[in-house]
Amino acid sequence: QVQFVESGGGLVQPGGSLTLSCAASGNIFSIGVMGWYRQVPEKQRELVASITRGGRVNYGGSVKGRFTISRDNTKNTAYLQMNNLTPEDTAVYYCNSNPPTPYYWGQGTQVTVSS
């Protein structure tokens, strides 16, 4: 059974950058599509970006051109490079399979964009 641990969040000013990491306890190569999700209070968790085992990527409209998802199957790790951050990107960020597997959810990592 895979478990994910997200890290790399923090407080950043608008226009700044962060790189999130998602370390898996198991072999993520078995997961065909990995996804990064985010959630703000009182809203549903939304898919931000996804990447297939072969590296094909897809992005939500609000982050396209600013975020880059990647995965290293040899390290069982996925990443989310976030550039030109805005206050609207403030959320708790999670990784999971896409579609998500309920028992894979980790604690997430908080990203706060504020001046």
C-alpha positions as a Python dict, from the first residue, in 0.01 Angstrom:
ca = {
    (1, 'Q'): (0, 0, 0),
    (2, 'V'): (135, 342, -99),
    (3, 'Q'): (145, 638, 136),
    (4, 'F'): (231, 991, 30),
    (5, 'V'): (414, 1259, 226),
    (6, 'E'): (398, 1610, 84),
    (7, 'S'): (655, 1878, 167),
    (8, 'G'): (793, 2207, 44),
    (9, 'G'): (509, 2440, 126),
    (10, 'G'): (546, 2770, 304),
    (11, 'L'): (483, 3141, 293),
    (12, 'V'): (581, 3318, -26),
    (13, 'Q'): (517, 3664, -169),
    (14, 'P'): (307, 3712, -480),
    (15, 'G'): (518, 3644, -785),
    (16, 'G'): (739, 3403, -595),
    (17, 'S'): (810, 3035, -649),
    (18, 'L'): (795, 2711, -455),
    (19, 'T'): (867, 2349, -536),
    (20, 'L'): (657, 2085, -368),
    (21, 'S'): (767, 1726, -327),
    (22, 'C'): (559, 1414, -284),
    (23, 'A'): (747, 1116, -145),
    (24, 'A'): (581, 780, -171),
    (25, 'S'): (646, 491, 62),
    (26, 'G'): (578, 247, -217),
    (27, 'N'): (645, 213, -585),
    (28, 'I'): (472, 492, -774),
    (29, 'F'): (558, 334, -1105),
    (30, 'S'): (255, 117, -1047),
    (31, 'I'): (42, 432, -1037),
    (32, 'G'): (-44, 516, -1394),
    (33, 'V'): (-136, 880, -1337),
    (34, 'M'): (-13, 1094, -1049),
    (35, 'G'): (-189, 1414, -956),
    (36, 'W'): (-140, 1722, -744),
    (37, 'Y'): (-452, 1857, -578),
    (38, 'R'): (-528, 2158, -364),
    (39, 'Q'): (-799, 2251, -122),
    (40, 'V'): (-909, 2571, 47),
    (41, 'P'): (-1150, 2579, 342),
    (42, 'E'): (-1513, 2511, 255),
    (43, 'K'): (-1432, 2416, -103),
    (44, 'Q'): (-1385, 2081, -270),
    (45, 'R'): (-1040, 1952, -341),
    (46, 'E'): (-944, 2029, -699),
    (47, 'L'): (-701, 1866, -936),
    (48, 'V'): (-421, 2107, -1025),
    (49, 'A'): (-200, 1895, -1246),
    (50, 'S'): (-149, 1535, -1349),
    (51, 'I'): (124, 1330, -1512),
    (52, 'T'): (117, 985, -1663),
    (53, 'R'): (375, 717, -1607),
    (54, 'G'): (525, 811, -1940),
    (55, 'G'): (541, 1181, -1863),
    (56, 'R'): (236, 1320, -2040),
    (57, 'V'): (108, 1617, -1839),
    (58, 'N'): (-216, 1803, -1797),
    (59, 'Y'): (-290, 2122, -1606),
    (60, 'G'): (-587, 2305, -1468),
    (61, 'G'): (-663, 2627, -1648),
    (62, 'S'): (-569, 2854, -1360),
    (63, 'V'): (-215, 2715, -1328),
    (64, 'K'): (-128, 2642, -1690),
    (65, 'G'): (194, 2814, -1784),
    (66, 'R'): (293, 2871, -1421),
    (67, 'F'): (310, 2522, -1267),
    (68, 'T'): (514, 2224, -1380),
    (69, 'I'): (449, 1870, -1263),
    (70, 'S'): (711, 1599, -1285),
    (71, 'R'): (778, 1256, -1142),
    (72, 'D'): (1084, 1045, -1079),
    (73, 'N'): (975, 684, -1071),
    (74, 'T'): (1320, 570, -961),
    (75, 'K'): (1291, 786, -650),
    (76, 'N'): (918, 728, -599),
    (77, 'T'): (872, 1103, -589),
    (78, 'A'): (655, 1356, -768),
    (79, 'Y'): (712, 1729, -782),
    (80, 'L'): (520, 2046, -846),
    (81, 'Q'): (721, 2350, -948),
    (82, 'M'): (509, 2660, -893),
    (83, 'N'): (607, 2996, -1039),
    (84, 'N'): (448, 3339, -1042),
    (85, 'L'): (233, 3250, -744),
    (86, 'T'): (-75, 3456, -663),
    (87, 'P'): (-286, 3479, -346),
    (88, 'E'): (-544, 3260, -524),
    (89, 'D'): (-292, 2975, -512),
    (90, 'T'): (-311, 2970, -132),
    (91, 'A'): (-427, 2624, -31),
    (92, 'V'): (-323, 2293, 116),
    (93, 'Y'): (-160, 2088, -159),
    (94, 'Y'): (-184, 1710, -179),
    (95, 'C'): (-65, 1440, -413),
    (96, 'N'): (-249, 1123, -502),
    (97, 'S'): (-327, 907, -796),
    (98, 'N'): (-563, 1041, -1060),
    (99, 'P'): (-839, 955, -1004),
    (100, 'P'): (-760, 975, -634),
    (101, 'T'): (-741, 670, -411),
    (102, 'P'): (-907, 751, -78),
    (103, 'Y'): (-655, 578, 147),
    (104, 'Y'): (-357, 742, -29),
    (105, 'W'): (-434, 1093, 99),
    (106, 'G'): (-151, 1239, 310),
    (107, 'Q'): (-149, 1542, 538),
    (108, 'G'): (-73, 1782, 257),
    (109, 'T'): (152, 2086, 265),
    (110, 'Q'): (30, 2441, 321),
    (111, 'V'): (111, 2704, 61),
    (112, 'T'): (36, 3063, 156),
    (113, 'V'): (88, 3345, -92),
    (114, 'S'): (76, 3681, 76),
    (115, 'S'): (264, 4006, 94),
}
